[in-house]
Amino acid sequence: MSYYLALKEVWRNKGRFLLIASVVALITTLVLFIAALAEGLASANREYIEKLNGELLVFQDGTQLSTTASRIGRQRIAELRRVEGVEAVGQVGFTTVKVVPPDGGADINVAFIGVEPGMPGEPPVIAGQQIERERGNNVIVDEGLVARLGTKVGDTIRLKVTQGTQEEFYDLNVVGITDRRQYFFQPAVFAPLITWDKIRPDSSNAPNAELVSNIAVVKLRDPASQAAMAKKIEQEVKDVEVADRRTTWEALPGYAAQQSTLTTQQFFTFFIGVLVVGGFFQIQTLQKVAQIGMLKAIGLSNWTVSWTAIIQIVTVNAIGVAIGAIGTLALTSNFPVTVPIMLTGTTAFASVLALLAIGPLGGIVSVFVLLRIEPLRALGMA
Amino acid sequence: MIALEAINVTKIYGTGANAVTAVNDVSLSIRRGEFVGLVGPSGSGKTTMLAMLAGLLKPTHGQIIIADKDIGRMSEGKRTKFRGQYIGFAFQANNLVPYLNAQENVELLLRLNGKLNRQSRQRARELLERLGLGDRLKNRPGQLSGGQQQRVAIARALIHEPEVVLADEPTASLDTERAHQVVQTFAELIHEQNRAGIMVTHDLRMCKYTDRVIQMMDGRISRVITDRREILRLAGAADELDGHAAAVNGVPVLAGDPLVAVKGI
């Protein structure tokens, strides 16, 4: 009975219900878009760190997990390798350089990341081969750069680096391509640490200086012992602070502030959705007081009447969410790669679930009003 | 055979100094196949009485027996279910579900009682045809006139074969011609289908279609008219005075009353 009445009313008043479904669709689009933006921005910020093949990251003590402020030299690396339970340690250095596009377009900022071949920190390739040699001009690029430049294995890319006031150019051979590993909103180029050290801006380039990177990536024998190993490393190796991957990316400059801003926006959009849907069904319920009273008088129970309203709210809301979600998926899949929009399955699923809750939440007040309608009063017999 | 019986029914609203007795120790019974008009001035207690007979209101004292069950003692949920099975309603307004067509509105009670099938659907169609709505089956209430809507409501009140059919001012929003058509058909169907029918009305002209007129005054039954000639005379006097004026302060004018004085109102 409830399904019959609920769906008949929706079907026979398509215009009215389509209107509210459209509002829900727009709210869905906005919520999913903000979610995709949050995910895209977060990803662009943390992709490399998130996908690292090591459990712990080691920073110079007192740098508050800042990859740019931290300095880790070879001596610390040797000490780290001696800690019991550490399987491998890789030095990783970060800097920003420009890639000159072969077609003469505007230079592209890239994260230029120095890694030790075969050590934690070097990304696995999905095409071509690993760097292998500790010196030389072989590099791996991520799919972010491939999407922008169309780079292929075997191509040469030209880096532009400002050393002091001089611009210098370096031609590097692309030997492998890895999946998207952006760092700090930039596509990534991975070079052997020694090559990186020579190319990076402000390098001392002193022939006998200790090879210094920003951080060390530690791969543990037992990945489950992260917390204990972090403490152990901090105890056994002087002047370092150790963090897991999540702690590291959450400490990235602006990351937490950005994410909380977007989460707040999402929450308020969701809240507006609850109010809009709730308001619509509340007005509709108030308009139907006499009709509901009549239905109760002729024998429909409170349960039937309430269930009818809930089915209606959930159906209309679900239609709106479906329209919005499909529209947003179509929209986000057509954005250029440079726009930080990423709608992952998990994000979309969580957001859609939350949006589906808008209907029942918004409809709670209407259901209470329905329950309180007295047939006698509604029919003017009281 | 008695279909409905009210025994010493009293309804008191409020408590203490604010207590108002709307219906005071009223007893009545209605047989199957009998159509009764319940009349009286505003505040006489007729609507409260109808609400109690319909199971929409619990009496303060007394019993209301329909199908051998005292509906005054039932819980709210049971009374609601009981109404759907044993009572048919035609209200003054807001009678129909606006998004269902005429046939669907009539079938609503069949659906509610799990009795909707090919045969009952056919019966609903035939009932609507009988009420002159054969070409309006697929029309929604908004596409029907007031009279047509009331006829659909009457069909809905009867389709599930209830023990008792109740109508509250069913002609209030109709013109004279349509009011007569609606009540005449209502009465015919009650008689044909052997139901017990009660109609609360202000329009005394409509009493000519009833078998008995019960007049209420100050919460009590003040007069019962069973004589056919008396009923027709009452309705006739009302007719002359355009329906609602054939009463002095809401009290119907009956045999022996000074009609001349009434006409002078």
HADDOCK unambig.tbl for C-alpha pairs under 7 A between the chains (distance, minus, plus):
assign (segid A and resid 1 and name CA) (segid B and resid 111 and name CA) 6.93 0.50 0.50
assign (segid A and resid 1 and name CA) (segid B and resid 112 and name CA) 6.48 0.50 0.50
assign (segid A and resid 9 and name CA) (segid B and resid 99 and name CA) 5.64 0.50 0.50
assign (segid A and resid 12 and name CA) (segid B and resid 99 and name CA) 5.99 0.50 0.50
assign (segid A and resid 290 and name CA) (segid B and resid 94 and name CA) 6.36 0.50 0.50
assign (segid A and resid 291 and name CA) (segid B and resid 94 and name CA) 6.05 0.50 0.50
assign (segid A and resid 291 and name CA) (segid B and resid 97 and name CA) 6.67 0.50 0.50
assign (segid A and resid 294 and name CA) (segid B and resid 95 and name CA) 6.76 0.50 0.50
assign (segid A and resid 297 and name CA) (segid B and resid 56 and name CA) 6.86 0.50 0.50
assign (segid A and resid 298 and name CA) (segid B and resid 83 and name CA) 6.03 0.50 0.50
assign (segid A and resid 298 and name CA) (segid B and resid 84 and name CA) 5.40 0.50 0.50
assign (segid A and resid 298 and name CA) (segid B and resid 89 and name CA) 6.53 0.50 0.50
assign (segid A and resid 299 and name CA) (segid B and resid 80 and name CA) 4.86 0.50 0.50
assign (segid A and resid 299 and name CA) (segid B and resid 81 and name CA) 5.44 0.50 0.50
assign (segid A and resid 299 and name CA) (segid B and resid 83 and name CA) 5.13 0.50 0.50
assign (segid A and resid 299 and name CA) (segid B and resid 84 and name CA) 3.86 0.50 0.50
assign (segid A and resid 300 and name CA) (segid B and resid 80 and name CA) 6.71 0.50 0.50
assign (segid A and resid 301 and name CA) (segid B and resid 77 and name CA) 6.79 0.50 0.50
assign (segid A and resid 301 and name CA) (segid B and resid 80 and name CA) 6.18 0.50 0.50
assign (segid A and resid 376 and name CA) (segid B and resid 56 and name CA) 6.75 0.50 0.50
assign (segid A and resid 381 and name CA) (segid B and resid 47 and name CA) 6.53 0.50 0.50
